[in-house]
Amino acid sequence: MTQSCCRTPLFVEVSAKCSDMCVLSAYDKDGELVEHNGYVPDGLGIGKGDYVYFDYCSNCGKIAGKWPMKADDVVDILRGEK
């Protein structure tokens, strides 16, 4: 069971196979667009390799686990620095 974010969480499980076709983008602190195109990067808490998988709370919309995550950490992961 994932960590609860609400008094009565209603988790929705998301699972998908995207092979090496995962496209993610975020802006760094300087406003520069950082893009990732390839396998799902480990460390974001949304999956790994060929697979996207995570739970989110249908009450509050938060992704269970590592989220919320600092934008700088997301950018570092997309750049392959973490």
N, C-alpha and C positions, 0 to 999 in steps of 0.2 A: 504494500500500500504506500502510495506517495504521501509526502508531508502535507498536512491539511493547511489550507490558506483561509478557509472560511469556517464558520461554526458548523455548517452542514454542507461540506463540499460535494459537488456532483461532478466527478471527473469524466472527461471524454478522452478516450485513447485514440491517438493518431498514429498510423503506421503506413508507410509507403516505401516502395523500392524505386529509386531514381537512378540506379547504376552510377555512372560518372557524369550525370547531367544535372547536378545541383548548382544552381546559380544563386548567390547571396551577395547583397551589397549593403554598404553602410558608409556614412560620412565620418571622417576623422575630425579631430578638434580644430583643424585648419580649414575645414569645409571641403576637403578633397575626397572624391568618391573612391572607395576601396571596393573592388569586386573580386569575387571568388567564383570560379567556374571549374567544377570537377567533382570529386567525391565529397560526401558530407563531412565537414571537418569535425574531428573529435574535440571536445572541450566546450561546445556551446550548449550541450544538454538537449539537443534535438535529434540525436542519432549519431551515426558513424559509418563511414565507408559507403556502401550502396544504399543504406537504409536511413529513412527519416522516421523517428519514433519519439513520441513524447505524450504526456498527459496534460490536459489543461482543465481548469475549473470552469464549469459552465455558469457558475454564479458570478464570479468576479473577472473571469477571462485570463487569469494569470497562468502561465506555464509552470507546471510543478517542477521542482528540482532547483536548478541553478538560477532561475529567473526570479526577480529582475537581475540583470547583469549590467555592469557599467559599460557604456559605449566604447570606451578605450579598450576594454578587454575584448569586446566583440571584434573591433578593428584589428587588434593584434592577432586574434585567432584567424581571421580571414586572410591576413598577410602571412600566416604560417609562423608567426613569432612566438606563439604559446602552444 
